[in-house]
Amino acid sequence: MTGYDLEQADEFVADYDNSALRYGWHTPEVLFGLMHHRLAPGQSVLDLGIGTGLSAVPFAKAGLEVYGLDGSQKMLDRCAAKCIAAQLRKHDICAAPIPYGDNSVDHVVASGVFHLIGELGELFCEAARVMRGDGAFGFSLEVLESGRISEGKLSGDGVLETRNEKSGVIAYLHSHSLIEDLVNRAGLEIEKTLDYVAYRKTDWADERSFRAYVACS
């Protein structure tokens, strides 16, 4: 299950950064802040679904070496122009294995990506596999609230599939109990969480509540 349409992503490239600014998207700063105590200059971070590089900027500024994966070449080209990444690779992050070896990076981050993917178990295991034992895995998800269950199709696992009627984007809302279970199955434990408003009201999206996670071994 994935709502991540590569053709749609390519269409968003030109206005992606400006849209994030207009909508008040600050997930990169939220994740960086939660992970900051585990970060050090010279370490490496793998950005899953790096896009135009917005989520990688705080890590690059802090002196970390950034590696990035994304399925959209146009997104990667825009990211490359910012000169913030040591390496960028075109790869669908839902296709396991991801092209990095065991214990090959210090940290893993996924900002504004996982709410577009319904089945996260394999991805969590891949993040744990490539991450060194003292690293941190930071990611964000849209919060599954009881008041929104009527908006879409709810699976028995605790995943609500919804569609934005104006943008056409399919999103998946995951229950906290499911995320906790998937994190534990990957051999990690949740260290921190933070709920925050990810979007301001705009012409196509109401305010949306997200939850940021940091998981460690």
N, C-alpha and C positions, 0 to 999 in steps of 0.2 A: 504494500500500500504506500503510494507516494503521491503527493499533490505537486511535486516539483517538476514542472514542465520546462525542458531546456529551451524550447523555442520561445516560450513566454519569457524566460529569463533573459534571452538574447534581446528581446524587445524592450526590456526594462533597463538595459545597460546605460544608455545615454543619459537617462534622468534618475538613475538609481541613487546616487549620492545626494542629489538635490531633494529627492523625495524623502529620504531618510531625515534630512534636516527639517523639512516642512512638517513631517509627521511626529517630530520629537522622539525619534528612535535613538535611545541611548544604551541599548543592551551591551555594546562593546565596553563601555565604561563601567557598567555594573559588573560584568564578568571579570574585568581586569581588577577592579577594586576588591572583589571577593577572593581572587587568587593571589593578590599582591604579596601576601606574607610568605608565599612559597616560591616566588620568582626571584631570579638573580640575573644580572647582566652576563651575557655569554651563554646562557642556557638556550635551549631550542623549544619552539612551540609549533605544533602542527595544527593548522586551521582547517577544519573540515567544512567544505562549502565556503571557501574564502571569498568568493564573489569579487567585488571590486577592491577588497582589502580593508573595508571600514573596520571590521572586527580586529584586524591585525595591527592597526596603527598604534594603539596604546602599548602593545607588547614590543613593537619595533622601537618606539621612542624610549622604552625602558631598557633597551640594549639587548633584547632577546633576538635570536636568529629565527626568522619566520619561514616555515614551509607551508605551502598551501595546496589544497586539492579542490577542484571544482569541475563540474561536467560541462560548463559553458566556456568555450574558447574566448568568446567576446568579453566575458567577465574577467577571465585571466589576463587578457590583453590590457584591459583598463587597469587591473591591479599592477601589472608589470610596469606600466608607465609611471607609477608612484614610487618605484624603486625602494620598496619596503621589505621585499621578500628575497631570501637567499635562493629559494627554489619554488617553482610553481609547476604543477603537473595537472594535465587534463585527465580526470577520472571521476566516474560516477561513484559517489561515496556510498551508495547503497549496494554496490557490487563488491563483495568480499572475495579475496582479501584486498585491503587497501595496500598500495605499493610501498610499504615501509616495513623494515625488519622488526623482529622482536626487540623491545627495549632500546629503540633507536632514537627516541625523542624524549625530552624532559617533561613536556606538558602537552595537553591536547585541549583545543577549544572549539566550540561550535556555537556560533552566535546567529540567532534568527534562522535556523535551518531545521531543527528537529520538529517544529510544529508543522512542517510540510511532509513529514514521513510518519506513516502509521506504525510500522514494525521496527522497533529500535534495538531489539535484543542483540542482533548480530553486530550492529554498529558499536554498541557499548563494549562488546567483547573485543572488537578490533581496536578500539581506543585503548582498552586496558592492555592489550597485547603489545602495542607499539610503544607504550609509555613506560618509562623507567619507574622503579619501585617507589621512589620518593616524590613522584610527580603529582600534578593535579589535573583533573579533567573537569573543565568548566563548560556548562552548556545551558541553554535557555529553552523553555517550553511554554506554550500557552496553557493557562490553568483551567482544568476541568472543574467548573462550579455546578452545583446541583441545579441552579436556575437556568442553565443553558442546555440541559439534557434534551429538551424538546426541540432543539434547533437542528438536529441531524440524526444520524444513525449511530447508536451506541453498541459497541461490541461487548461480548461477555468478559473480555479482558480489561475493560475500563478505558476504551479509546472511543472518543466521539468524533465522527467524521462530519465536517460542516463545509458549506460552500458559500463564499461571499458572492452575492447576486450581482454586484456591480463590477467587481474585478474578475470574477470567475475562478478565483484561487480556492483550491480545496485545502482545508487545514484540519489537523488532527489534534484534539485535546486529550491529554493523557492524565489519568488519575495519579495522585502522589503514591498510592500503594503500589501501582504497577511499576512506576519509575524506581521506587525503592527496591522492588523485587528484581528488576532487570539489572540495576547497579550491583546488587549483591551477587547475582548469578555471574556477573563479569569479574567477580573477585575484588570488588571495590566497596567502599562504604561512603555514604553521604556525610560530608563534613559540614557543609553550610548550605542554607537556602535563603532566598530573599524574594518576596513578592513585590512587584512594582508595576506601574502603569507603563506599558510599552508604546502605546499610540495615544496621541491626542485625537479628539474628534476632528474628522476631516470630511471631505466630500464623498469619500468611499469607505471609510472605516470609523466606527465608534471607538471609544476608549476600550482597550483590551488589557486584561490583567495577565502578566507573564510571571513565571517563577524561574529564577536563576539558581543553578545547582553547582556545587563544587564537590567532586567525589575523589577519594584518594584510596590507596591500598592500605 
